[in-house]
Amino acid sequence: MKSGKKLLGEYKGLLAFVALMVVFRSAIADYNVVPSGSMMPTVLIGDRILVNKMAYDLRVPLTHISLLRISQPQRGDIVTVDSKEAKELLLKRVIGLPGDVVELRDNVLYINGKPASYTNAKVAPLEGDVAAQADYLSERIGHESHLVRLSEAAPSLRSSYGPVVVPPDQYLMLGDNRDNSADSRYYGFFHRDELMGRTRRIAFSLDSERGYMPRFDRIGHLLDTSVQ
C-alpha cells in the first residue's frame, strides 16, 4: 500500500490542475448548459453558453464575495443569476436598472414611461412554432435591441406587470420568451451579488430531440447581433 504522502507526490500535478480548473470556472470563465426555453429564441434548450465570470466582479472562488467591482450590468445584458428566491441558476436578460420604473402592458415594455418599439423579426420560426402560434419581434429600448417571442396560443398571465421601481443595487430581469419565463415577475428583483456572469456567445449546442446531435450552426454563435 502506498502511503498518503507518496500518493500526494505522485498525483500532485493532477491535483494542482483540478484546483486551477475549479478556480478558473468559479471566478474567471465557465460554460453552462441551458435546460429551459425561457430565453428562446435567443438561447435554445441544449445550448452551452460561454460565461464571463469577471464581467462585473472579481470574486473569491466558490463564493459570492466580491473583491473588486469591475463594471456595472447594462440593460440588455444576458446574465446568469444564482437566485436565492428561485433556488437555482437562472439565465435572464437585464431589463430594469436601479432607479428605473418598469412596466409591462399586454407584453409592451415601458421603461421610465417610454414604450419600447417593436418590429417583426425576419427570423426562421423555431421548430414546433407556426405563424398562428408565436410571433418573433425585435424589441428596442434606446440603442439596445433583442429578439422576443410572444405566444399567441398561450399568452402569459403576467403579460401585464407593474409599474415597479427597481431598488438600489438590484435589477429587474425578464426572459426573451416572454410568455414562458419565470423571471422578476415571479421572483422579484435580483440583487447584484446574485449576478454571476455575462454571456454573449454559444460555445456549442446539442439537440436532445435528435439524439443529442450537434447544432453546427450554433458553434460560436453570437447571441445578440447588435453586440459587437
Biotite code that builds the C-alpha atoms (Angstrom):
import biotite.structure as struc

atoms = struc.array([
    struc.Atom([0.000, 0.000, 0.000], chain_id="A", res_id=1, res_name="MET", atom_name="CA", element="C"),
    struc.Atom([1.294, 3.413, -0.959], chain_id="A", res_id=2, res_name="LYS", atom_name="CA", element="C"),
    struc.Atom([1.406, 5.982, 1.787], chain_id="A", res_id=3, res_name="SER", atom_name="CA", element="C"),
    struc.Atom([-0.675, 9.123, 1.555], chain_id="A", res_id=4, res_name="GLY", atom_name="CA", element="C"),
    struc.Atom([2.475, 11.203, 1.121], chain_id="A", res_id=5, res_name="LYS", atom_name="CA", element="C"),
    struc.Atom([3.638, 9.103, -1.833], chain_id="A", res_id=6, res_name="LYS", atom_name="CA", element="C"),
    struc.Atom([0.198, 9.250, -3.438], chain_id="A", res_id=7, res_name="LEU", atom_name="CA", element="C"),
    struc.Atom([0.128, 13.010, -2.983], chain_id="A", res_id=8, res_name="LEU", atom_name="CA", element="C"),
    struc.Atom([3.545, 13.315, -4.589], chain_id="A", res_id=9, res_name="GLY", atom_name="CA", element="C"),
    struc.Atom([2.513, 11.059, -7.476], chain_id="A", res_id=10, res_name="GLU", atom_name="CA", element="C"),
    struc.Atom([-0.720, 12.945, -8.222], chain_id="A", res_id=11, res_name="TYR", atom_name="CA", element="C"),
    struc.Atom([0.220, 16.481, -7.198], chain_id="A", res_id=12, res_name="LYS", atom_name="CA", element="C"),
    struc.Atom([0.232, 17.620, -10.826], chain_id="A", res_id=13, res_name="GLY", atom_name="CA", element="C"),
    struc.Atom([-3.290, 16.325, -11.365], chain_id="A", res_id=14, res_name="LEU", atom_name="CA", element="C"),
    struc.Atom([-4.498, 17.813, -8.085], chain_id="A", res_id=15, res_name="LEU", atom_name="CA", element="C"),
    struc.Atom([-2.993, 21.195, -8.977], chain_id="A", res_id=16, res_name="ALA", atom_name="CA", element="C"),
    struc.Atom([-4.682, 21.063, -12.386], chain_id="A", res_id=17, res_name="PHE", atom_name="CA", element="C"),
    struc.Atom([-8.069, 20.229, -10.828], chain_id="A", res_id=18, res_name="VAL", atom_name="CA", element="C"),
    struc.Atom([-7.672, 23.038, -8.274], chain_id="A", res_id=19, res_name="ALA", atom_name="CA", element="C"),
    struc.Atom([-6.804, 25.534, -11.010], chain_id="A", res_id=20, res_name="LEU", atom_name="CA", element="C"),
    struc.Atom([-9.798, 24.437, -13.084], chain_id="A", res_id=21, res_name="MET", atom_name="CA", element="C"),
    struc.Atom([-12.129, 24.880, -10.110], chain_id="A", res_id=22, res_name="VAL", atom_name="CA", element="C"),
    struc.Atom([-10.796, 28.398, -9.534], chain_id="A", res_id=23, res_name="VAL", atom_name="CA", element="C"),
    struc.Atom([-10.974, 29.215, -13.245], chain_id="A", res_id=24, res_name="PHE", atom_name="CA", element="C"),
    struc.Atom([-14.548, 28.019, -13.692], chain_id="A", res_id=25, res_name="ARG", atom_name="CA", element="C"),
    struc.Atom([-15.712, 29.585, -10.440], chain_id="A", res_id=26, res_name="SER", atom_name="CA", element="C"),
    struc.Atom([-14.161, 33.028, -10.726], chain_id="A", res_id=27, res_name="ALA", atom_name="CA", element="C"),
    struc.Atom([-12.947, 33.638, -14.300], chain_id="A", res_id=28, res_name="ILE", atom_name="CA", element="C"),
    struc.Atom([-14.934, 31.853, -17.014], chain_id="A", res_id=29, res_name="ALA", atom_name="CA", element="C"),
    struc.Atom([-17.230, 28.878, -17.405], chain_id="A", res_id=30, res_name="ASP", atom_name="CA", element="C"),
    struc.Atom([-19.769, 27.312, -19.694], chain_id="A", res_id=31, res_name="TYR", atom_name="CA", element="C"),
    struc.Atom([-23.290, 26.408, -18.620], chain_id="A", res_id=32, res_name="ASN", atom_name="CA", element="C"),
    struc.Atom([-25.900, 24.084, -20.079], chain_id="A", res_id=33, res_name="VAL", atom_name="CA", element="C"),
    struc.Atom([-29.246, 25.749, -20.854], chain_id="A", res_id=34, res_name="VAL", atom_name="CA", element="C"),
    struc.Atom([-32.016, 23.387, -19.626], chain_id="A", res_id=35, res_name="PRO", atom_name="CA", element="C"),
    struc.Atom([-35.113, 25.527, -20.313], chain_id="A", res_id=36, res_name="SER", atom_name="CA", element="C"),
    struc.Atom([-36.635, 27.602, -23.080], chain_id="A", res_id=37, res_name="GLY", atom_name="CA", element="C"),
    struc.Atom([-37.180, 30.830, -21.127], chain_id="A", res_id=38, res_name="SER", atom_name="CA", element="C"),
    struc.Atom([-34.656, 32.727, -23.296], chain_id="A", res_id=39, res_name="MET", atom_name="CA", element="C"),
    struc.Atom([-35.869, 31.478, -26.682], chain_id="A", res_id=40, res_name="MET", atom_name="CA", element="C"),
    struc.Atom([-35.456, 32.452, -29.467], chain_id="A", res_id=41, res_name="PRO", atom_name="CA", element="C"),
    struc.Atom([-32.087, 33.929, -28.411], chain_id="A", res_id=42, res_name="THR", atom_name="CA", element="C"),
    struc.Atom([-30.886, 30.892, -26.446], chain_id="A", res_id=43, res_name="VAL", atom_name="CA", element="C"),
    struc.Atom([-32.164, 27.383, -27.188], chain_id="A", res_id=44, res_name="LEU", atom_name="CA", element="C"),
    struc.Atom([-32.534, 24.341, -24.963], chain_id="A", res_id=45, res_name="ILE", atom_name="CA", element="C"),
    struc.Atom([-29.284, 22.401, -25.256], chain_id="A", res_id=46, res_name="GLY", atom_name="CA", element="C"),
    struc.Atom([-27.058, 25.431, -25.880], chain_id="A", res_id=47, res_name="ASP", atom_name="CA", element="C"),
    struc.Atom([-23.820, 25.568, -23.912], chain_id="A", res_id=48, res_name="ARG", atom_name="CA", element="C"),
    struc.Atom([-23.178, 29.239, -23.184], chain_id="A", res_id=49, res_name="ILE", atom_name="CA", element="C"),
    struc.Atom([-19.806, 30.842, -22.513], chain_id="A", res_id=50, res_name="LEU", atom_name="CA", element="C"),
    struc.Atom([-19.971, 32.845, -19.275], chain_id="A", res_id=51, res_name="VAL", atom_name="CA", element="C"),
    struc.Atom([-17.566, 35.634, -18.397], chain_id="A", res_id=52, res_name="ASN", atom_name="CA", element="C"),
    struc.Atom([-17.406, 35.397, -14.593], chain_id="A", res_id=53, res_name="LYS", atom_name="CA", element="C"),
    struc.Atom([-15.276, 38.564, -14.406], chain_id="A", res_id=54, res_name="MET", atom_name="CA", element="C"),
    struc.Atom([-17.658, 40.756, -16.384], chain_id="A", res_id=55, res_name="ALA", atom_name="CA", element="C"),
    struc.Atom([-18.851, 42.560, -13.261], chain_id="A", res_id=56, res_name="TYR", atom_name="CA", element="C"),
    struc.Atom([-16.799, 41.391, -10.269], chain_id="A", res_id=57, res_name="ASP", atom_name="CA", element="C"),
    struc.Atom([-13.597, 39.723, -9.208], chain_id="A", res_id=58, res_name="LEU", atom_name="CA", element="C"),
    struc.Atom([-14.833, 37.196, -6.647], chain_id="A", res_id=59, res_name="ARG", atom_name="CA", element="C"),
    struc.Atom([-13.386, 34.847, -4.101], chain_id="A", res_id=60, res_name="VAL", atom_name="CA", element="C"),
    struc.Atom([-13.653, 31.447, -5.838], chain_id="A", res_id=61, res_name="PRO", atom_name="CA", element="C"),
    struc.Atom([-16.718, 29.367, -4.936], chain_id="A", res_id=62, res_name="LEU", atom_name="CA", element="C"),
    struc.Atom([-18.359, 32.307, -3.160], chain_id="A", res_id=63, res_name="THR", atom_name="CA", element="C"),
    struc.Atom([-20.426, 35.428, -3.876], chain_id="A", res_id=64, res_name="HIS", atom_name="CA", element="C"),
    struc.Atom([-17.834, 37.602, -2.098], chain_id="A", res_id=65, res_name="ILE", atom_name="CA", element="C"),
    struc.Atom([-16.707, 40.426, -4.381], chain_id="A", res_id=66, res_name="SER", atom_name="CA", element="C"),
    struc.Atom([-13.086, 41.559, -4.064], chain_id="A", res_id=67, res_name="LEU", atom_name="CA", element="C"),
    struc.Atom([-13.418, 44.206, -6.762], chain_id="A", res_id=68, res_name="LEU", atom_name="CA", element="C"),
    struc.Atom([-16.313, 45.609, -8.793], chain_id="A", res_id=69, res_name="ARG", atom_name="CA", element="C"),
    struc.Atom([-15.086, 45.743, -12.374], chain_id="A", res_id=70, res_name="ILE", atom_name="CA", element="C"),
    struc.Atom([-18.151, 47.124, -14.172], chain_id="A", res_id=71, res_name="SER", atom_name="CA", element="C"),
    struc.Atom([-21.895, 47.590, -13.820], chain_id="A", res_id=72, res_name="GLN", atom_name="CA", element="C"),
    struc.Atom([-24.532, 45.434, -15.541], chain_id="A", res_id=73, res_name="PRO", atom_name="CA", element="C"),
    struc.Atom([-26.102, 47.165, -18.531], chain_id="A", res_id=74, res_name="GLN", atom_name="CA", element="C"),
    struc.Atom([-29.610, 46.974, -19.920], chain_id="A", res_id=75, res_name="ARG", atom_name="CA", element="C"),
    struc.Atom([-29.764, 44.160, -22.444], chain_id="A", res_id=76, res_name="GLY", atom_name="CA", element="C"),
    struc.Atom([-27.003, 42.046, -20.870], chain_id="A", res_id=77, res_name="ASP", atom_name="CA", element="C"),
    struc.Atom([-27.749, 38.313, -20.726], chain_id="A", res_id=78, res_name="ILE", atom_name="CA", element="C"),
    struc.Atom([-26.636, 37.098, -17.308], chain_id="A", res_id=79, res_name="VAL", atom_name="CA", element="C"),
    struc.Atom([-26.510, 34.016, -15.143], chain_id="A", res_id=80, res_name="THR", atom_name="CA", element="C"),
    struc.Atom([-28.233, 34.588, -11.796], chain_id="A", res_id=81, res_name="VAL", atom_name="CA", element="C"),
    struc.Atom([-27.677, 32.431, -8.716], chain_id="A", res_id=82, res_name="ASP", atom_name="CA", element="C"),
    struc.Atom([-31.132, 33.244, -7.352], chain_id="A", res_id=83, res_name="SER", atom_name="CA", element="C"),
    struc.Atom([-31.840, 32.802, -3.655], chain_id="A", res_id=84, res_name="LYS", atom_name="CA", element="C"),
    struc.Atom([-35.568, 33.085, -4.298], chain_id="A", res_id=85, res_name="GLU", atom_name="CA", element="C"),
    struc.Atom([-35.651, 30.571, -7.167], chain_id="A", res_id=86, res_name="ALA", atom_name="CA", element="C"),
    struc.Atom([-33.001, 28.369, -5.500], chain_id="A", res_id=87, res_name="LYS", atom_name="CA", element="C"),
    struc.Atom([-31.369, 27.655, -8.850], chain_id="A", res_id=88, res_name="GLU", atom_name="CA", element="C"),
    struc.Atom([-29.137, 29.170, -11.512], chain_id="A", res_id=89, res_name="LEU", atom_name="CA", element="C"),
    struc.Atom([-31.181, 31.237, -13.959], chain_id="A", res_id=90, res_name="LEU", atom_name="CA", element="C"),
    struc.Atom([-30.389, 32.752, -17.356], chain_id="A", res_id=91, res_name="LEU", atom_name="CA", element="C"),
    struc.Atom([-32.178, 36.073, -17.933], chain_id="A", res_id=92, res_name="LYS", atom_name="CA", element="C"),
    struc.Atom([-31.816, 39.456, -19.602], chain_id="A", res_id=93, res_name="ARG", atom_name="CA", element="C"),
    struc.Atom([-31.244, 42.687, -17.673], chain_id="A", res_id=94, res_name="VAL", atom_name="CA", element="C"),
    struc.Atom([-34.213, 44.979, -18.350], chain_id="A", res_id=95, res_name="ILE", atom_name="CA", element="C"),
    struc.Atom([-34.544, 47.314, -15.360], chain_id="A", res_id=96, res_name="GLY", atom_name="CA", element="C"),
    struc.Atom([-31.560, 49.111, -13.828], chain_id="A", res_id=97, res_name="LEU", atom_name="CA", element="C"),
    struc.Atom([-31.525, 50.586, -10.304], chain_id="A", res_id=98, res_name="PRO", atom_name="CA", element="C"),
    struc.Atom([-33.937, 53.529, -10.180], chain_id="A", res_id=99, res_name="GLY", atom_name="CA", element="C"),
    struc.Atom([-35.860, 52.559, -13.341], chain_id="A", res_id=100, res_name="ASP", atom_name="CA", element="C"),
    struc.Atom([-39.644, 52.448, -13.419], chain_id="A", res_id=101, res_name="VAL", atom_name="CA", element="C"),
    struc.Atom([-40.595, 49.293, -15.356], chain_id="A", res_id=102, res_name="VAL", atom_name="CA", element="C"),
    struc.Atom([-43.999, 48.220, -16.605], chain_id="A", res_id=103, res_name="GLU", atom_name="CA", element="C"),
    struc.Atom([-45.470, 45.667, -18.997], chain_id="A", res_id=104, res_name="LEU", atom_name="CA", element="C"),
    struc.Atom([-48.822, 46.377, -20.652], chain_id="A", res_id=105, res_name="ARG", atom_name="CA", element="C"),
    struc.Atom([-50.033, 43.412, -22.707], chain_id="A", res_id=106, res_name="ASP", atom_name="CA", element="C"),
    struc.Atom([-46.395, 42.468, -23.363], chain_id="A", res_id=107, res_name="ASN", atom_name="CA", element="C"),
    struc.Atom([-45.413, 46.004, -24.364], chain_id="A", res_id=108, res_name="VAL", atom_name="CA", element="C"),
    struc.Atom([-42.456, 47.073, -22.235], chain_id="A", res_id=109, res_name="LEU", atom_name="CA", element="C"),
    struc.Atom([-42.237, 50.565, -20.730], chain_id="A", res_id=110, res_name="TYR", atom_name="CA", element="C"),
    struc.Atom([-39.059, 51.964, -19.169], chain_id="A", res_id=111, res_name="ILE", atom_name="CA", element="C"),
    struc.Atom([-39.495, 55.220, -17.249], chain_id="A", res_id=112, res_name="ASN", atom_name="CA", element="C"),
    struc.Atom([-42.778, 55.816, -19.021], chain_id="A", res_id=113, res_name="GLY", atom_name="CA", element="C"),
    struc.Atom([-41.383, 55.334, -22.548], chain_id="A", res_id=114, res_name="LYS", atom_name="CA", element="C"),
    struc.Atom([-42.571, 52.305, -24.554], chain_id="A", res_id=115, res_name="PRO", atom_name="CA", element="C"),
    struc.Atom([-40.140, 50.015, -26.318], chain_id="A", res_id=116, res_name="ALA", atom_name="CA", element="C"),
    struc.Atom([-40.518, 49.878, -30.088], chain_id="A", res_id=117, res_name="SER", atom_name="CA", element="C"),
    struc.Atom([-41.372, 46.621, -31.836], chain_id="A", res_id=118, res_name="TYR", atom_name="CA", element="C"),
    struc.Atom([-40.866, 45.378, -35.378], chain_id="A", res_id=119, res_name="THR", atom_name="CA", element="C"),
    struc.Atom([-41.433, 41.970, -36.920], chain_id="A", res_id=120, res_name="ASN", atom_name="CA", element="C"),
    struc.Atom([-38.192, 39.998, -36.906], chain_id="A", res_id=121, res_name="ALA", atom_name="CA", element="C"),
    struc.Atom([-37.152, 38.280, -40.093], chain_id="A", res_id=122, res_name="LYS", atom_name="CA", element="C"),
    struc.Atom([-36.059, 35.027, -38.484], chain_id="A", res_id=123, res_name="VAL", atom_name="CA", element="C"),
    struc.Atom([-36.976, 31.420, -39.102], chain_id="A", res_id=124, res_name="ALA", atom_name="CA", element="C"),
    struc.Atom([-39.553, 30.235, -36.541], chain_id="A", res_id=125, res_name="PRO", atom_name="CA", element="C"),
    struc.Atom([-38.456, 27.671, -34.004], chain_id="A", res_id=126, res_name="LEU", atom_name="CA", element="C"),
    struc.Atom([-39.356, 24.068, -34.693], chain_id="A", res_id=127, res_name="GLU", atom_name="CA", element="C"),
    struc.Atom([-42.889, 23.478, -33.412], chain_id="A", res_id=128, res_name="GLY", atom_name="CA", element="C"),
    struc.Atom([-43.976, 27.087, -33.937], chain_id="A", res_id=129, res_name="ASP", atom_name="CA", element="C"),
    struc.Atom([-46.188, 28.168, -36.805], chain_id="A", res_id=130, res_name="VAL", atom_name="CA", element="C"),
    struc.Atom([-47.312, 31.667, -37.684], chain_id="A", res_id=131, res_name="ALA", atom_name="CA", element="C"),
    struc.Atom([-50.561, 31.311, -35.728], chain_id="A", res_id=132, res_name="ALA", atom_name="CA", element="C"),
    struc.Atom([-48.807, 30.225, -32.524], chain_id="A", res_id=133, res_name="GLN", atom_name="CA", element="C"),
    struc.Atom([-45.910, 32.602, -31.906], chain_id="A", res_id=134, res_name="ALA", atom_name="CA", element="C"),
    struc.Atom([-44.620, 35.982, -33.020], chain_id="A", res_id=135, res_name="ASP", atom_name="CA", element="C"),
    struc.Atom([-40.951, 36.948, -33.162], chain_id="A", res_id=136, res_name="TYR", atom_name="CA", element="C"),
    struc.Atom([-40.341, 40.627, -32.611], chain_id="A", res_id=137, res_name="LEU", atom_name="CA", element="C"),
    struc.Atom([-37.342, 42.900, -32.296], chain_id="A", res_id=138, res_name="SER", atom_name="CA", element="C"),
    struc.Atom([-37.716, 44.842, -29.054], chain_id="A", res_id=139, res_name="GLU", atom_name="CA", element="C"),
    struc.Atom([-35.756, 48.117, -28.995], chain_id="A", res_id=140, res_name="ARG", atom_name="CA", element="C"),
    struc.Atom([-35.107, 50.141, -25.827], chain_id="A", res_id=141, res_name="ILE", atom_name="CA", element="C"),
    struc.Atom([-32.980, 53.169, -26.651], chain_id="A", res_id=142, res_name="GLY", atom_name="CA", element="C"),
    struc.Atom([-29.914, 51.881, -28.516], chain_id="A", res_id=143, res_name="HIS", atom_name="CA", element="C"),
    struc.Atom([-30.330, 48.272, -27.328], chain_id="A", res_id=144, res_name="GLU", atom_name="CA", element="C"),
    struc.Atom([-32.398, 45.729, -29.236], chain_id="A", res_id=145, res_name="SER", atom_name="CA", element="C"),
    struc.Atom([-33.021, 41.998, -28.983], chain_id="A", res_id=146, res_name="HIS", atom_name="CA", element="C"),
    struc.Atom([-35.499, 39.339, -30.057], chain_id="A", res_id=147, res_name="LEU", atom_name="CA", element="C"),
    struc.Atom([-38.537, 38.350, -28.028], chain_id="A", res_id=148, res_name="VAL", atom_name="CA", element="C"),
    struc.Atom([-41.001, 35.527, -28.546], chain_id="A", res_id=149, res_name="ARG", atom_name="CA", element="C"),
    struc.Atom([-44.694, 36.113, -27.840], chain_id="A", res_id=150, res_name="LEU", atom_name="CA", element="C"),
    struc.Atom([-47.040, 33.144, -27.762], chain_id="A", res_id=151, res_name="SER", atom_name="CA", element="C"),
    struc.Atom([-50.414, 33.631, -29.385], chain_id="A", res_id=152, res_name="GLU", atom_name="CA", element="C"),
    struc.Atom([-51.520, 30.149, -28.337], chain_id="A", res_id=153, res_name="ALA", atom_name="CA", element="C"),
    struc.Atom([-50.723, 30.536, -24.625], chain_id="A", res_id=154, res_name="ALA", atom_name="CA", element="C"),
    struc.Atom([-50.186, 34.156, -23.520], chain_id="A", res_id=155, res_name="PRO", atom_name="CA", element="C"),
    struc.Atom([-48.784, 34.613, -20.023], chain_id="A", res_id=156, res_name="SER", atom_name="CA", element="C"),
    struc.Atom([-50.954, 35.673, -17.099], chain_id="A", res_id=157, res_name="LEU", atom_name="CA", element="C"),
    struc.Atom([-48.092, 38.110, -16.325], chain_id="A", res_id=158, res_name="ARG", atom_name="CA", element="C"),
    struc.Atom([-48.158, 39.841, -19.734], chain_id="A", res_id=159, res_name="SER", atom_name="CA", element="C"),
    struc.Atom([-49.137, 42.944, -17.750], chain_id="A", res_id=160, res_name="SER", atom_name="CA", element="C"),
    struc.Atom([-46.958, 43.780, -14.746], chain_id="A", res_id=161, res_name="TYR", atom_name="CA", element="C"),
    struc.Atom([-46.104, 46.817, -12.679], chain_id="A", res_id=162, res_name="GLY", atom_name="CA", element="C"),
    struc.Atom([-45.262, 49.625, -12.736], chain_id="A", res_id=163, res_name="PRO", atom_name="CA", element="C"),
    struc.Atom([-42.463, 48.915, -10.256], chain_id="A", res_id=164, res_name="VAL", atom_name="CA", element="C"),
    struc.Atom([-39.398, 50.908, -9.206], chain_id="A", res_id=165, res_name="VAL", atom_name="CA", element="C"),
    struc.Atom([-36.114, 48.969, -9.227], chain_id="A", res_id=166, res_name="VAL", atom_name="CA", element="C"),
    struc.Atom([-34.356, 49.398, -5.822], chain_id="A", res_id=167, res_name="PRO", atom_name="CA", element="C"),
    struc.Atom([-30.682, 50.367, -5.420], chain_id="A", res_id=168, res_name="PRO", atom_name="CA", element="C"),
    struc.Atom([-28.189, 47.590, -6.217], chain_id="A", res_id=169, res_name="ASP", atom_name="CA", element="C"),
    struc.Atom([-30.940, 45.403, -7.670], chain_id="A", res_id=170, res_name="GLN", atom_name="CA", element="C"),
    struc.Atom([-32.075, 44.530, -11.183], chain_id="A", res_id=171, res_name="TYR", atom_name="CA", element="C"),
    struc.Atom([-35.241, 43.534, -12.970], chain_id="A", res_id=172, res_name="LEU", atom_name="CA", element="C"),
    struc.Atom([-34.803, 40.548, -15.273], chain_id="A", res_id=173, res_name="MET", atom_name="CA", element="C"),
    struc.Atom([-37.054, 39.140, -17.975], chain_id="A", res_id=174, res_name="LEU", atom_name="CA", element="C"),
    struc.Atom([-36.766, 36.167, -20.304], chain_id="A", res_id=175, res_name="GLY", atom_name="CA", element="C"),
    struc.Atom([-36.911, 36.720, -24.066], chain_id="A", res_id=176, res_name="ASP", atom_name="CA", element="C"),
    struc.Atom([-39.602, 34.037, -24.229], chain_id="A", res_id=177, res_name="ASN", atom_name="CA", element="C"),
    struc.Atom([-41.970, 36.452, -22.531], chain_id="A", res_id=178, res_name="ARG", atom_name="CA", element="C"),
    struc.Atom([-44.960, 34.142, -22.213], chain_id="A", res_id=179, res_name="ASP", atom_name="CA", element="C"),
    struc.Atom([-42.939, 31.242, -20.803], chain_id="A", res_id=180, res_name="ASN", atom_name="CA", element="C"),
    struc.Atom([-40.356, 32.636, -18.399], chain_id="A", res_id=181, res_name="SER", atom_name="CA", element="C"),
    struc.Atom([-40.145, 32.581, -14.598], chain_id="A", res_id=182, res_name="ALA", atom_name="CA", element="C"),
    struc.Atom([-38.336, 35.874, -14.014], chain_id="A", res_id=183, res_name="ASP", atom_name="CA", element="C"),
    struc.Atom([-38.718, 39.062, -11.959], chain_id="A", res_id=184, res_name="SER", atom_name="CA", element="C"),
    struc.Atom([-42.474, 38.919, -12.470], chain_id="A", res_id=185, res_name="ARG", atom_name="CA", element="C"),
    struc.Atom([-42.438, 35.819, -10.238], chain_id="A", res_id=186, res_name="TYR", atom_name="CA", element="C"),
    struc.Atom([-39.255, 36.069, -8.152], chain_id="A", res_id=187, res_name="TYR", atom_name="CA", element="C"),
    struc.Atom([-38.977, 39.841, -7.747], chain_id="A", res_id=188, res_name="GLY", atom_name="CA", element="C"),
    struc.Atom([-35.792, 41.853, -8.164], chain_id="A", res_id=189, res_name="PHE", atom_name="CA", element="C"),
    struc.Atom([-32.362, 40.214, -8.258], chain_id="A", res_id=190, res_name="PHE", atom_name="CA", element="C"),
    struc.Atom([-29.584, 41.642, -6.108], chain_id="A", res_id=191, res_name="HIS", atom_name="CA", element="C"),
    struc.Atom([-26.315, 42.486, -7.810], chain_id="A", res_id=192, res_name="ARG", atom_name="CA", element="C"),
    struc.Atom([-24.484, 39.887, -5.686], chain_id="A", res_id=193, res_name="ASP", atom_name="CA", element="C"),
    struc.Atom([-26.627, 37.203, -7.367], chain_id="A", res_id=194, res_name="GLU", atom_name="CA", element="C"),
    struc.Atom([-25.404, 38.118, -10.859], chain_id="A", res_id=195, res_name="LEU", atom_name="CA", element="C"),
    struc.Atom([-22.649, 35.601, -11.512], chain_id="A", res_id=196, res_name="MET", atom_name="CA", element="C"),
    struc.Atom([-21.560, 36.464, -15.044], chain_id="A", res_id=197, res_name="GLY", atom_name="CA", element="C"),
    struc.Atom([-22.451, 37.699, -18.521], chain_id="A", res_id=198, res_name="ARG", atom_name="CA", element="C"),
    struc.Atom([-22.788, 35.657, -21.693], chain_id="A", res_id=199, res_name="THR", atom_name="CA", element="C"),
    struc.Atom([-22.572, 36.804, -25.293], chain_id="A", res_id=200, res_name="ARG", atom_name="CA", element="C"),
    struc.Atom([-21.756, 33.616, -27.195], chain_id="A", res_id=201, res_name="ARG", atom_name="CA", element="C"),
    struc.Atom([-22.695, 29.976, -27.520], chain_id="A", res_id=202, res_name="ILE", atom_name="CA", element="C"),
    struc.Atom([-19.828, 27.522, -27.109], chain_id="A", res_id=203, res_name="ALA", atom_name="CA", element="C"),
    struc.Atom([-21.688, 24.660, -28.780], chain_id="A", res_id=204, res_name="PHE", atom_name="CA", element="C"),
    struc.Atom([-25.165, 23.166, -28.820], chain_id="A", res_id=205, res_name="SER", atom_name="CA", element="C"),
    struc.Atom([-26.699, 19.686, -28.691], chain_id="A", res_id=206, res_name="LEU", atom_name="CA", element="C"),
    struc.Atom([-30.235, 18.875, -29.849], chain_id="A", res_id=207, res_name="ASP", atom_name="CA", element="C"),
    struc.Atom([-31.764, 16.459, -27.314], chain_id="A", res_id=208, res_name="SER", atom_name="CA", element="C"),
    struc.Atom([-34.753, 15.782, -29.572], chain_id="A", res_id=209, res_name="GLU", atom_name="CA", element="C"),
    struc.Atom([-32.431, 14.462, -32.277], chain_id="A", res_id=210, res_name="ARG", atom_name="CA", element="C"),
    struc.Atom([-30.223, 12.143, -30.300], chain_id="A", res_id=211, res_name="GLY", atom_name="CA", element="C"),
    struc.Atom([-28.044, 14.986, -28.971], chain_id="A", res_id=212, res_name="TYR", atom_name="CA", element="C"),
    struc.Atom([-26.784, 15.742, -32.450], chain_id="A", res_id=213, res_name="MET", atom_name="CA", element="C"),
    struc.Atom([-24.642, 18.884, -32.620], chain_id="A", res_id=214, res_name="PRO", atom_name="CA", element="C"),
    struc.Atom([-26.193, 22.072, -33.972], chain_id="A", res_id=215, res_name="ARG", atom_name="CA", element="C"),
    struc.Atom([-23.202, 23.086, -36.062], chain_id="A", res_id=216, res_name="PHE", atom_name="CA", element="C"),
    struc.Atom([-24.705, 26.450, -36.987], chain_id="A", res_id=217, res_name="ASP", atom_name="CA", element="C"),
    struc.Atom([-24.664, 27.487, -33.304], chain_id="A", res_id=218, res_name="ARG", atom_name="CA", element="C"),
    struc.Atom([-20.991, 26.811, -32.587], chain_id="A", res_id=219, res_name="ILE", atom_name="CA", element="C"),
    struc.Atom([-19.540, 30.178, -31.550], chain_id="A", res_id=220, res_name="GLY", atom_name="CA", element="C"),
    struc.Atom([-22.896, 31.830, -32.300], chain_id="A", res_id=221, res_name="HIS", atom_name="CA", element="C"),
    struc.Atom([-23.175, 35.490, -31.194], chain_id="A", res_id=222, res_name="LEU", atom_name="CA", element="C"),
    struc.Atom([-26.338, 35.838, -29.109], chain_id="A", res_id=223, res_name="LEU", atom_name="CA", element="C"),
    struc.Atom([-27.259, 39.430, -29.958], chain_id="A", res_id=224, res_name="ASP", atom_name="CA", element="C"),
    struc.Atom([-26.157, 40.634, -33.372], chain_id="A", res_id=225, res_name="THR", atom_name="CA", element="C"),
    struc.Atom([-26.259, 44.218, -32.060], chain_id="A", res_id=226, res_name="SER", atom_name="CA", element="C"),
    struc.Atom([-23.444, 43.360, -29.616], chain_id="A", res_id=227, res_name="VAL", atom_name="CA", element="C"),
    struc.Atom([-20.009, 43.822, -31.107], chain_id="A", res_id=228, res_name="GLN", atom_name="CA", element="C"),
])
